[in-house]
């Protein structure tokens, strides 16, 4: 994890410099191991620890010498990717610190100093035009007596200085108006005359510039939850009384030092929340604010529910799983050997409580973590690094240990863990593709997160996406969601079907066109088709090209498609909590047995050549494996047959069901069962099992009714349920569906069906 982190971190921000190469023996040693650049030290030879000795020579292979790297294009490119280990170490979470006033966190070299001074010279005449006095702008306040001095540029923000004090002392603070417009320019690197490649790189900028002094101000950004929105905690800011929420008051007290001021950015104070125009402008700067911060502190709240022990558990589990190459869920009997708590241990409950803290559920954290540099989590006085908690979460999910966090009454702990892994993916992608992050991908990853203002479901991720939407809080929720949908549809034809796959209406939308996803509702289902086209899992319109032109007529989305069938029987909604498939008394088993009875009644003989049993178990997992990105393996069939026999009490339960002499699952089949259980829950949760008038079976959106129609759009990879609207010739979109037997282009070969324009309203 650490290796991947620094490799990704260096890809877009750093390039090899000769002086760095001279002092980077460790990097070249790693390069030899990773890319096989040449002959290293002899096997078993110990590297002498002589780095600190005067006149020490540089060890390692000749092909990794500075001259060799700078004159060998391939080697140079490889080293350009690998170098950054020093950078990674310099911003490692373990070296995290909250910035104190007056501290210089970056030493400028001659090039950087010249660029900085040139910028200040250009800005000075402009800043003088906006100065109303010679006093420090941070000390000037609103005429009405407020604490805020108006910002005069769309690149200005405020940094909060928290003065020293004891924990229980009254908080005393001061706001500094700063600019974050400056960034170090791209620069060429020095290289030997015989170098074949010219290098450039862009130094990182981790500071703002004081409006009053024109000097750099380094600061730590706070990431926290407002909590109760009542502003009841008193403090003094710019010499005047000011109130904050209880949680921010705690964050400032735990962060405050007794010997020096600390420099922070906290949105609740640094943004004038009563000024809608300023609030909109500051949201536009949110990406820069976190990118320019020297560090980011995540405040999780005061210690409670044995949170300190839970953080220790995270560290120990992270260390236990870090080197494990087996991605399967470990058997309970292996827990002790792997250093994991026993399944009945109190440590799991402590861990679940910790991961269920409100911060992990908040939508704004996604962007804040993705864009931040050095990150540390703090709960009470206890701290843990992002690297440690991220390593834990990624390995925890990979080894399917989230099942031990399951609590039917509260799934937030499981959600907290999986959200960290999603943020990790976004952070990796944003690091390597800083200007290409997709709006749809970010919206999907943040859909389950919480926002007090529904508009923030879109605004909170704007800083890391290529498609921009102005965070205008004067617009309604429906206007913002429609604007986002239109921009995603206009941006790419292939994006159309991914957007439609995000529609998760219990009933057709009344506040937006039915084809526009409602991001304010936490999705009731796991999308089947949002990524279903990437591995060829679904190809419902195989044989057609996505060359059809999407038309937006007013708010109508017009696509070419084929109406294939209508629903004839729809089951009750699948349980929100799906567990044991074996016990016939569970709601899960009853759902399966009910679907089986419906299938036997309505789908014989099955219209495709797959067979009834094969169609049935494929439908219950929507044709996917436990990962959700590959087709369901054939090993699911025998396991499902054993489970069906156990739940139904008879055998065979269905025609063409495979015969198995087993009465219970083998050890290898238990892993298959767990994967099938995951696939089953992802497929049926929030959906209805049903059959069609042509005897097909499928999984349908919760809002589906008998008589709704199944449509395959040309160029699309998954079918959709649509409902004729009161407007002639138009349809309301209900959502995506899985219909076994039409997922691989079969509809496109049916000559009795006509292609027509489908208008979604």
Secondary structure by P-SEA (a helix, b strand, c coil): caaaaaaaaacccccccaaaaaacaaaaaaaaaacccccccccccccccccccccccccccccccaaaaaacaaaaaaaaaacaaaaaaaaccccccccccccccccccaaaaaaaaaaaaaaaaaaaaacccccccccccccccccccccccccbbbbbbbccccccccccbbbbbbbccccccbbbbbbcccccbbbbbbbbbcbbbbccccbbbbbbbbbcccccccccbbbbcccbbbbbcaaaaaaaaaaccccbbbbbbbcccccccccaaaaaaaaaaaaaaaaaccbbbbbccccccaaaaaaaaaaaaaaaaccccccccccccccccccccccccaaaaaaaaaaacccccccaaaaaaaaccbbbbbcccccccaaaaaaaaaaaaaacccccccccccaaaaaaaaaaaaaaaaaaaaaaccccccaaaaaaaaccccccccccccccccccccccccccccccaaaaaaaaaaaaaaacccaaaaaaaacccccccccccccccccccccccccccccccccccccccccccccbbbbbcccbbbbbbcccccccccccccccccccccccccaaaaaaaaaaaaaacccccccccccaaaaaaaaaacccccccccccccaaaaaaaaaaaaaaccccccccccccccccccaaaaaaaaaaaaaaaaccccbbbbcccccccccccccccccbbbbbcccccbbbbbbbcccccbbbbcbbbbbcccccccccccccbbbbbbbcc
